[in-house]
């Protein structure tokens, strides 16, 4: 489905299928776009692996039984960070699959979604990790092993998100 913003970039053409039926297909007629500055292939792979690591760390942090996950100031920022984390993973897949020239929709999606989603993922997981540290300072005898595992994975998630933000914050979409 094409959003209104990109509607003028497409034209509907009629094509005849093998069975003789007329099919309509959207054909891209807009300008070719690229990412500016150009992202090297090595950096694309690094961003992809970091985002996959962050997605796996998010899932792994929710598996153990923890005392801290019962506290609203620890679990709420962590749960809210699910959306930026998985936006970050999806956009990194699009970045990895992106060619040198692409449609405007793809170029703007990569340029406009990857830096903010990685920034918000880093901020929210840092808030969750800070809440866990405060909880550990106040209630150290009541911490479970799962709390330490949750803390390790949330810190890994924070580091990976911050590294993705540092790598991709200067990406812009530019027309050729």
C-alpha positions as CSV (number, residue, x, y, z in Angstrom):
1,X,0.0,0.0,0.0
2,X,1.3,3.4,-0.9
3,X,0.9,6.3,1.4
4,X,-0.3,9.7,0.2
5,X,3.1,11.2,0.5
6,X,4.5,8.9,-2.2
7,X,1.4,8.8,-4.4
8,X,2.9,11.0,-7.1
9,X,6.0,8.8,-7.4
10,X,3.9,6.0,-8.9
11,X,1.8,5.5,-12.0
12,X,-0.8,2.7,-12.5
13,X,-0.2,0.6,-15.6
14,X,-2.4,-2.1,-17.1
15,X,-0.7,-5.4,-17.9
16,X,-2.2,-8.4,-19.6
17,X,-1.5,-11.7,-17.8
18,X,-0.9,-15.0,-19.4
19,X,-4.6,-15.9,-19.0
20,X,-5.6,-12.8,-20.9
21,X,-6.8,-10.9,-17.8
22,X,-6.0,-7.2,-17.4
23,X,-4.0,-6.5,-14.2
24,X,-3.1,-3.2,-12.8
25,X,0.3,-2.6,-11.3
26,X,2.0,0.4,-9.7
27,X,5.2,1.5,-11.5
28,X,7.7,3.8,-9.8
29,X,8.3,6.9,-11.9
30,X,9.9,9.1,-9.2
31,X,13.5,10.2,-8.9
32,X,16.1,7.7,-7.7
33,X,17.3,8.3,-4.2
34,X,20.4,7.4,-2.3
35,X,21.6,7.7,1.3
36,X,23.9,10.6,2.0
37,X,26.6,10.1,3.0
38,X,26.9,6.7,1.4
39,X,27.0,3.9,3.9
40,X,29.8,1.4,3.3
41,X,28.8,-2.3,3.1
42,X,30.9,-3.0,6.2
43,X,28.9,-0.5,8.2
44,X,25.6,-1.9,6.9
45,X,26.5,-5.3,8.2
46,X,27.7,-3.9,11.5
47,X,24.4,-2.0,12.0
48,X,22.5,-5.1,11.1
49,X,24.4,-7.3,13.6
50,X,24.1,-4.7,16.4
51,X,20.3,-4.4,15.9
52,X,19.9,-8.2,15.8
53,X,21.9,-8.3,19.0
54,X,19.7,-5.7,20.6
55,X,16.5,-7.6,19.5
56,X,17.9,-10.8,21.0
57,X,19.0,-9.1,24.2
58,X,15.5,-7.6,24.6
59,X,13.9,-11.0,24.3
60,X,16.5,-12.7,26.5
61,X,16.1,-10.1,29.3
62,X,12.4,-10.9,29.6
63,X,13.0,-14.7,30.1
64,X,14.4,-14.9,33.6
65,X,12.2,-14.5,36.8
66,X,13.2,-11.2,38.4
67,X,12.2,-9.1,41.3
68,X,13.0,-5.9,39.5
69,X,10.5,-6.7,36.7
70,X,7.7,-6.3,39.3
71,X,8.7,-2.6,39.8
72,X,7.0,-0.1,37.5
73,X,10.1,2.2,37.2
74,X,12.2,-0.7,35.9
75,X,9.9,-2.7,33.7
76,X,7.8,0.1,32.1
77,X,10.7,1.8,30.2
78,X,12.0,-1.6,29.2
79,X,8.6,-2.7,27.8
80,X,8.0,0.6,26.0
81,X,11.4,0.1,24.4
82,X,10.1,-2.9,22.4
83,X,8.7,-0.7,19.7
84,X,11.9,1.3,19.0
85,X,14.0,-1.9,19.2
86,X,11.9,-3.8,16.6
87,X,11.6,-0.7,14.4
88,X,15.4,-0.5,14.6
89,X,15.7,-4.2,13.6
90,X,13.3,-3.8,10.7
91,X,15.0,-0.7,9.4
92,X,18.4,-2.3,9.6
93,X,17.1,-5.2,7.5
94,X,16.0,-2.6,4.9
95,X,19.4,-0.9,5.1
96,X,21.2,-4.2,4.6
97,X,19.0,-4.9,1.5
98,X,19.2,-1.4,0.1
99,X,20.9,-0.9,-3.2
100,X,23.0,2.1,-4.2
101,X,19.9,3.8,-5.7
102,X,16.4,3.2,-4.3
103,X,12.9,4.5,-4.2
104,X,12.2,7.6,-2.2
105,X,10.0,5.7,0.2
106,X,12.8,3.2,1.1
107,X,15.5,5.9,1.4
108,X,13.4,8.1,3.7
109,X,12.3,5.2,5.8
110,X,15.9,4.2,6.5
111,X,17.1,7.8,7.0
112,X,14.2,8.9,9.2
113,X,13.5,5.8,11.2
114,X,16.9,4.3,12.2
115,X,18.5,7.1,14.1
116,X,15.5,8.1,16.3
117,X,14.5,4.5,17.0
118,X,18.0,3.6,18.1
119,X,18.2,6.8,20.3
120,X,14.8,6.1,22.0
121,X,15.8,2.4,22.5
122,X,19.0,3.6,24.2
123,X,17.3,6.2,26.4
124,X,14.5,3.8,27.5
125,X,16.8,0.9,28.3
126,X,19.2,3.2,30.1
127,X,16.3,4.4,32.2
128,X,15.3,0.8,33.0
129,X,18.9,-0.1,33.8
130,X,19.2,2.9,36.1
131,X,16.0,1.8,37.9
132,X,17.5,-1.6,38.3
133,X,20.7,-0.1,39.8
134,X,18.7,2.0,42.2
135,X,16.7,-1.1,43.1
136,X,19.9,-3.0,43.7
137,X,21.3,-0.3,45.9
138,X,18.2,-0.2,48.1
139,X,17.1,-3.8,48.1
140,X,20.3,-5.8,47.6
141,X,19.3,-8.9,49.7
142,X,16.1,-9.4,47.8
143,X,17.7,-9.6,44.3
144,X,17.4,-12.8,42.4
145,X,19.9,-14.3,39.9
146,X,17.4,-13.2,37.2
147,X,17.9,-9.6,38.2
148,X,21.6,-9.8,37.3
149,X,20.7,-11.5,34.0
150,X,18.1,-8.8,33.3
151,X,20.7,-6.1,34.1
152,X,23.3,-7.6,31.9
153,X,21.0,-8.0,28.9
154,X,19.5,-4.5,29.3
155,X,23.0,-3.1,29.4
156,X,23.9,-5.0,26.3
157,X,20.8,-3.6,24.7
158,X,21.7,0.0,25.7
159,X,25.3,-0.4,24.3
160,X,24.1,-1.9,21.0
161,X,21.4,0.8,20.5
162,X,23.8,3.6,21.4
163,X,26.4,2.2,18.9
164,X,23.7,2.1,16.1
165,X,22.8,5.7,16.9
166,X,26.4,6.7,16.7
167,X,26.9,4.9,13.4
168,X,23.7,6.1,11.6
169,X,22.8,9.6,13.0
170,X,24.2,11.4,9.9
171,X,22.3,9.4,7.3
172,X,20.1,11.5,5.1
173,X,18.0,10.6,2.0
174,X,19.1,12.5,-1.1
175,X,17.7,12.6,-4.7
176,X,20.1,11.8,-7.5
